[in-house]
């Protein structure tokens, strides 16, 4: 591993800070079924996990010939937000990890494919918003969403940190590819409830992130100086 010190930890939101991906996949599968696109949650995870709405809409149009129109998106968003308010939880240990990073004088921010409204709702209902605001970056702020590197590069530039001194915490294949394309270190967080999908595990093996972990305290070990991917692998 490159021994440069980590000065900025960039968190994805869904599946890293909050345990939302399982809920989001269920809502997406149900919404697509109403359009005649029948997918299992495994299939939806393989195609869409970590992608922006624009990327999702383009993929559905290309593969299934179905247009994702504004009413469809509005209905899906309303259902998702209602379930978030009722069910969403933070991932265990996240709040402690964030405060520990700050105590180590390591900056933190969020860079998510979701719209800022959804990011702030997710962080608000889980009690994390005050710990991370105002350093919240959405794919709507850049031309290309994940797996393009634009969002991570934008976040690093706004935070005034070189990409080589950034560590990205991601759960999705699209996010890992984006971080790698941005020239940043990236470790895969596998502590979310959605990470049991077979396609997900296969994708992680293929992408070979710098490390893999399923408990937030291992993030601190990395920032403090772990250099080998196996030092972070407890899954």
MILUM-638684 format. One record per residue (C-alpha): residue number from 1; residue in one letter; x, y, z. Coordinates in pm, 1 decimal, always signed. Layout:
<pts>
PT pos code       c1       c2       c3
PT NUM    A        X        Y        Z
...
</pts>
This chain:
<pts>
PT pos code       c1       c2       c3
PT   1    X     +0.0     +0.0     +0.0
PT   2    X   +109.2   +359.1    -65.3
PT   3    X   +240.0   +494.8   +268.8
PT   4    X   +105.0   +849.3   +215.6
PT   5    X    -99.2   +956.5   +517.9
PT   6    X   -476.2   +964.5   +491.8
PT   7    X   -606.0  +1319.3   +529.7
PT   8    X   -963.5  +1270.2   +404.8
PT   9    X  -1204.1   +980.1   +444.1
PT  10    X  -1483.0   +990.2   +184.4
PT  11    X  -1787.1   +789.5   +288.3
PT  12    X  -2048.1   +663.4    +49.9
PT  13    X  -2386.9   +697.2   +219.1
PT  14    X  -2617.5   +408.6   +130.5
PT  15    X  -2482.7    +79.3   +260.9
PT  16    X  -2187.6   +244.8   +438.4
PT  17    X  -2326.6   +504.9   +677.1
PT  18    X  -2687.4   +384.8   +674.1
PT  19    X  -2826.0    +36.5   +612.9
PT  20    X  -3046.8   +144.5   +325.3
PT  21    X  -2953.3    -67.0    +24.9
PT  22    X  -3179.5   -359.1   +112.7
PT  23    X  -3476.9   -124.8   +148.2
PT  24    X  -3390.8    +60.8   -173.6
PT  25    X  -3355.3   -262.5   -373.4
PT  26    X  -3694.5   -386.8   -252.7
PT  27    X  -3862.0    -57.4   -348.8
PT  28    X  -3689.6    -58.7   -688.8
PT  29    X  -3786.3   -419.5   -768.1
PT  30    X  -4150.0   -350.6   -676.7
PT  31    X  -4157.8    -30.5   -883.8
PT  32    X  -3999.5   -193.9  -1189.9
PT  33    X  -4245.8   -483.6  -1168.7
PT  34    X  -4527.8   -233.1  -1219.8
PT  35    X  -4351.9   -135.9  -1545.6
PT  36    X  -4331.8   -499.0  -1653.8
PT  37    X  -3962.4   -539.6  -1568.1
PT  38    X  -3940.2   -846.4  -1347.2
PT  39    X  -3613.9   -879.8  -1155.4
PT  40    X  -3506.8  -1050.4   -836.8
PT  41    X  -3326.0   -843.1   -574.0
PT  42    X  -3003.2  -1026.1   -670.8
PT  43    X  -3049.4   -922.6  -1033.2
PT  44    X  -3133.5   -564.6   -937.0
PT  45    X  -2827.8   -547.4   -710.8
PT  46    X  -2604.2   -674.3   -991.2
PT  47    X  -2732.3   -411.7  -1235.5
PT  48    X  -2803.1   -105.2  -1024.7
PT  49    X  -2628.0   -108.9   -685.7
PT  50    X  -2449.6   +220.7   -624.3
PT  51    X  -2562.2   +387.9   -947.2
PT  52    X  -2724.6   +728.3   -979.5
PT  53    X  -3086.7   +763.4  -1090.9
PT  54    X  -2968.9   +889.4  -1428.0
PT  55    X  -2748.8   +584.1  -1476.3
PT  56    X  -3029.3   +355.5  -1359.1
PT  57    X  -3279.7   +509.7  -1600.2
PT  58    X  -3035.7   +475.6  -1889.0
PT  59    X  -2970.0   +109.4  -1805.3
PT  60    X  -3341.2    +24.1  -1784.1
PT  61    X  -3406.2   +199.5  -2114.9
PT  62    X  -3115.6    +26.0  -2285.6
PT  63    X  -3175.0   -325.3  -2152.0
PT  64    X  -3553.5   -342.5  -2126.8
PT  65    X  -3678.7    -65.7  -2354.7
PT  66    X  -3869.7    +93.8  -2066.8
PT  67    X  -3870.4   +468.1  -2002.9
PT  68    X  -3824.2   +582.4  -1643.2
PT  69    X  -4042.4   +892.6  -1641.6
PT  70    X  -4083.6  +1161.0  -1370.1
PT  71    X  -4407.7  +1013.1  -1225.6
PT  72    X  -4234.5   +676.3  -1186.1
PT  73    X  -3941.2   +835.9  -1005.5
PT  74    X  -4169.1  +1045.0   -784.1
PT  75    X  -4371.7   +742.1   -677.7
PT  76    X  -4061.5   +537.3   -605.9
PT  77    X  -3906.0   +824.1   -410.5
PT  78    X  -4219.6   +873.8   -196.5
PT  79    X  -4231.1   +503.4   -107.7
PT  80    X  -3859.5   +493.8    -33.4
PT  81    X  -3868.4   +800.2   +191.9
PT  82    X  -4166.7   +663.5   +384.7
PT  83    X  -3979.5   +339.3   +450.0
PT  84    X  -3662.8   +525.6   +545.3
PT  85    X  -3851.1   +727.7   +806.6
PT  86    X  -3999.6   +408.0   +949.6
PT  87    X  -3711.6   +160.6   +918.1
PT  88    X  -3373.0   +315.3   +841.4
PT  89    X  -3087.1   +257.9  +1086.5
PT  90    X  -2722.9   +370.2  +1091.6
PT  91    X  -2457.1   +104.2  +1048.0
PT  92    X  -2313.5     +2.1  +1386.6
PT  93    X  -2009.9   +198.1  +1496.3
PT  94    X  -2037.5   +471.4  +1233.1
PT  95    X  -2085.3   +764.6  +1471.0
PT  96    X  -1792.3   +655.3  +1687.9
PT  97    X  -1569.4   +607.7  +1382.0
PT  98    X  -1648.5   +957.2  +1253.4
PT  99    X  -1572.8  +1119.4  +1587.3
PT 100    X  -1250.4   +919.2  +1621.2
PT 101    X  -1135.2  +1031.7  +1275.9
PT 102    X  -1201.9  +1394.1  +1367.2
PT 103    X  -1001.6  +1350.5  +1687.9
PT 104    X   -714.4  +1223.5  +1470.6
PT 105    X   -749.0  +1541.7  +1257.9
PT 106    X   -864.3  +1339.8   +957.0
PT 107    X  -1138.1  +1515.7   +760.6
PT 108    X  -1459.3  +1336.7   +664.8
PT 109    X  -1718.7  +1390.9   +394.0
PT 110    X  -1998.9  +1208.6   +212.2
PT 111    X  -2004.4  +1144.4   -163.5
PT 112    X  -2315.4   +960.7   -275.1
PT 113    X  -2495.4   +877.4   -598.2
PT 114    X  -2821.4   +982.0   -432.8
PT 115    X  -2980.3  +1325.5   -455.0
PT 116    X  -2883.3  +1558.4   -171.4
PT 117    X  -3241.8  +1554.1    -37.7
PT 118    X  -3223.3  +1176.3     +5.9
PT 119    X  -2874.5  +1188.8   +159.4
PT 120    X  -2981.5  +1447.9   +416.1
PT 121    X  -3299.9  +1255.5   +499.9
PT 122    X  -3099.8   +935.9   +550.3
PT 123    X  -2845.4  +1106.3   +772.8
PT 124    X  -3110.4  +1300.0   +963.1
PT 125    X  -3330.2  +1003.2  +1059.9
PT 126    X  -3020.6   +808.9  +1170.1
PT 127    X  -2872.4  +1093.4  +1376.2
PT 128    X  -2562.9  +1138.4  +1158.8
PT 129    X  -2637.5  +1465.2   +978.4
PT 130    X  -2482.9  +1698.8  +1235.8
PT 131    X  -2161.4  +1493.1  +1234.3
PT 132    X  -2106.9  +1529.0   +857.4
PT 133    X  -2281.8  +1845.7   +740.2
PT 134    X  -2201.8  +2055.9   +544.0
PT 135    X  -1951.2  +1827.5   +369.0
PT 136    X  -2208.5  +1637.4   +163.7
PT 137    X  -2159.4  +1580.7   -209.2
PT 138    X  -2418.0  +1436.1   -447.4
PT 139    X  -2386.5  +1295.9   -798.9
PT 140    X  -2618.7  +1579.1   -905.2
PT 141    X  -2320.7  +1813.2   -858.7
PT 142    X  -2114.5  +1653.6  -1138.0
PT 143    X  -2161.3  +1561.1  -1501.4
PT 144    X  -2110.0  +1186.8  -1460.7
PT 145    X  -2208.9   +969.4  -1167.1
PT 146    X  -2036.1   +654.6  -1042.5
PT 147    X  -1861.7   +448.6  -1181.3
PT 148    X  -1703.0   +763.5  -1333.1
PT 149    X  -1456.2   +930.9  -1092.9
PT 150    X  -1612.5  +1278.3  -1117.0
PT 151    X  -1791.6  +1281.1   -780.5
PT 152    X  -1492.9  +1169.1   -575.5
PT 153    X  -1261.2  +1412.1   -753.1
PT 154    X  -1513.0  +1691.8   -691.1
PT 155    X  -1534.2  +1604.0   -321.8
PT 156    X  -1155.6  +1599.1   -283.2
PT 157    X  -1120.0  +1932.7   -462.9
PT 158    X  -1387.6  +2095.0   -247.4
PT 159    X  -1219.4  +1962.2    +66.5
PT 160    X   -876.9  +2078.2    -54.8
PT 161    X   -714.5  +1734.3    -35.0
PT 162    X   -507.9  +1551.5   -298.0
PT 163    X   -669.9  +1230.0   -432.6
PT 164    X   -360.3  +1036.3   -324.6
PT 165    X   -436.9  +1126.7    +37.9
PT 166    X   -801.6  +1022.6    +22.1
PT 167    X   -953.1   +697.0   +141.6
PT 168    X  -1293.5   +602.2     +0.8
PT 169    X  -1527.3   +373.3   +194.9
PT 170    X  -1761.0   +203.7    -50.9
PT 171    X  -2000.8    -87.1    -59.3
PT 172    X  -2089.6    -96.6   -429.6
PT 173    X  -1892.9   -217.6   -732.2
PT 174    X  -1975.9   +107.9   -913.2
PT 175    X  -1836.7   +311.0   -624.4
PT 176    X  -1519.5   +103.3   -598.9
PT 177    X  -1454.1   +147.1   -971.2
PT 178    X  -1511.0   +522.9   -936.5
PT 179    X  -1262.4   +552.4   -650.2
PT 180    X  -1002.1   +350.0   -837.5
PT 181    X  -1049.4   +567.8  -1145.5
PT 182    X  -1000.6   +876.5   -925.4
PT 183    X   -661.8   +747.0   -808.8
PT 184    X   -778.7   +705.7   -449.3
PT 185    X   -736.3   +425.0   -201.0
PT 186    X  -1062.2   +237.3   -154.0
PT 187    X  -1177.9    -26.2    +89.5
PT 188    X  -1497.4   -223.8    +57.6
PT 189    X  -1736.4   -213.9   +351.3
PT 190    X  -1931.7   -538.5   +373.0
PT 191    X  -2125.5   -478.6   +693.7
PT 192    X  -2456.0   -385.0   +528.8
PT 193    X  -2751.1   -623.4   +514.1
PT 194    X  -2738.7   -635.7   +131.5
PT 195    X  -2384.4   -770.4    +96.7
PT 196    X  -2482.6  -1137.3   +100.1
PT 197    X  -2581.5  -1132.3   -267.6
PT 198    X  -2368.2  -1380.3   -464.2
PT 199    X  -2316.5  -1132.6   -748.8
PT 200    X  -2188.9   -876.1   -499.2
PT 201    X  -1922.3  -1105.4   -357.1
PT 202    X  -1809.5  -1204.6   -706.2
PT 203    X  -1779.6   -839.3   -810.1
PT 204    X  -1567.3   -754.0   -505.4
PT 205    X  -1323.2  -1033.4   -582.9
PT 206    X  -1291.0   -913.7   -941.4
PT 207    X  -1238.3   -547.6   -850.5
PT 208    X   -971.8   -616.1   -585.5
PT 209    X  -1014.9   -306.7   -362.4
PT 210    X   -728.8   -214.2   -129.9
PT 211    X   -902.6   -384.6   +159.8
PT 212    X  -1231.9   -525.6   +284.9
PT 213    X  -1393.4   -498.8   +627.3
PT 214    X  -1729.4   -544.2   +794.5
PT 215    X  -1683.7   -353.7  +1122.6
PT 216    X  -1620.5    +20.1  +1143.6
PT 217    X  -1345.5     -3.9  +1404.1
PT 218    X  -1123.5   -160.5  +1135.6
PT 219    X  -1140.1   +166.2   +944.0
PT 220    X   -939.9   +329.2  +1222.1
PT 221    X   -673.1    +58.4  +1201.3
PT 222    X   -625.9   +144.0   +834.6
PT 223    X   -601.9   +518.0   +885.6
PT 224    X   -354.9   +465.2  +1168.4
PT 225    X   -118.8   +282.5   +937.0
PT 226    X   -228.2    -60.4   +810.5
PT 227    X    -60.8   -117.9   +476.3
PT 228    X   -167.0   -463.6   +364.5
PT 229    X   -520.4   -546.6   +241.6
PT 230    X   -528.3   -854.0   +470.0
PT 231    X   -488.9   -626.9   +772.0
PT 232    X   -841.1   -502.8   +703.5
PT 233    X  -1010.7   -826.1   +603.2
PT 234    X  -1223.1   -961.9   +882.2
PT 235    X  -1515.8  -1080.7   +674.7
</pts>
